[in-house]
Structure formats: structure tokens, C-alpha cells
Amino acid sequence: MNDDLAAHLARRARALDLDALNVEEAEPQTLRDFAREVLAELAALGLIRGQEEAGCWAGPRPTGH
């Protein structure tokens, strides 16, 4: 996994007050929000199905639009 992506997801987890020790007590909506973000990033990398739009982690953006 891209180190930048891992750091980004860790920041999001901390912002949502999620960690590996409290996941059982977390609100379902919080878990859905985090899962949605993780899945969107994985789809942007082409690792799973999803909307195929370039995201921050997908690579350099083309120039000269």
C-alpha cells in the first residue's frame, strides 16, 4: 500500500476516533463512513470495482487539458 495513502487513512481513522481496539464499540455510521472512504481510495487505485476517477493516490495527473 502506498505510504501516503496509509498515512491518509490513519489520519481519517484518528479523526473519526477509530482504532483497532475500539472498533466493536464504534457507531455503525462511523464505520460505514470510514469503509466508504477506504473503498473509494482502493477503487481509485484500480484494486477493486468502483467509480474509476483519478484520485490523489492514482498517480500523476495528465497535463495540458
C-alpha positions in Angstrom: 0.0 0.0 0.0 1.2 3.5 -0.8 2.7 5.1 2.3 0.9 8.3 1.7 -2.4 6.5 1.4 -1.7 4.6 4.6 -0.9 7.9 6.4 -4.1 9.5 5.0 -6.3 6.6 6.1 -4.6 6.6 9.6 -5.4 10.4 9.9 -9.0 9.7 8.9 -9.3 6.9 11.4 -7.9 9.1 14.2 -10.3 11.9 13.2 -13.2 9.5 13.5 -11.8 8.2 16.8 -11.4 4.7 15.4 -8.7 2.3 16.2 -8.2 -1.5 16.3 -9.1 -1.6 20.0 -12.5 0.2 19.8 -14.0 -1.0 16.5 -16.6 -3.2 18.3 -17.9 -0.2 20.2 -17.8 2.3 17.3 -21.0 3.7 15.8 -22.2 1.9 12.7 -22.4 5.1 10.7 -18.8 6.0 11.6 -17.6 2.5 10.4 -19.6 2.9 7.2 -18.1 6.4 6.6 -14.6 5.0 7.1 -15.2 1.9 5.0 -16.7 4.1 2.2 -13.5 6.2 2.1 -11.2 3.2 2.1 -13.1 1.5 -0.7 -13.2 4.7 -2.7 -9.4 5.0 -2.4 -8.9 1.3 -3.4 -11.2 1.8 -6.4 -9.2 4.9 -7.4 -6.1 2.6 -7.4 -7.9 0.1 -9.6 -7.7 -2.6 -7.0 -11.4 -3.1 -6.6 -14.5 -2.2 -8.6 -15.9 1.3 -8.1 -16.0 4.7 -9.7 -13.0 5.0 -11.9 -11.9 8.5 -11.4 -8.4 9.6 -10.7 -7.9 10.3 -7.0 -5.0 11.6 -5.1 -3.3 8.2 -4.9 -3.9 7.1 -8.6 -0.7 8.7 -9.9 0.3 11.9 -11.6 -2.4 13.8 -13.4 -2.1 14.4 -17.1 -1.1 17.9 -18.1 -2.4 20.1 -20.9 -6.2 19.9 -20.7 
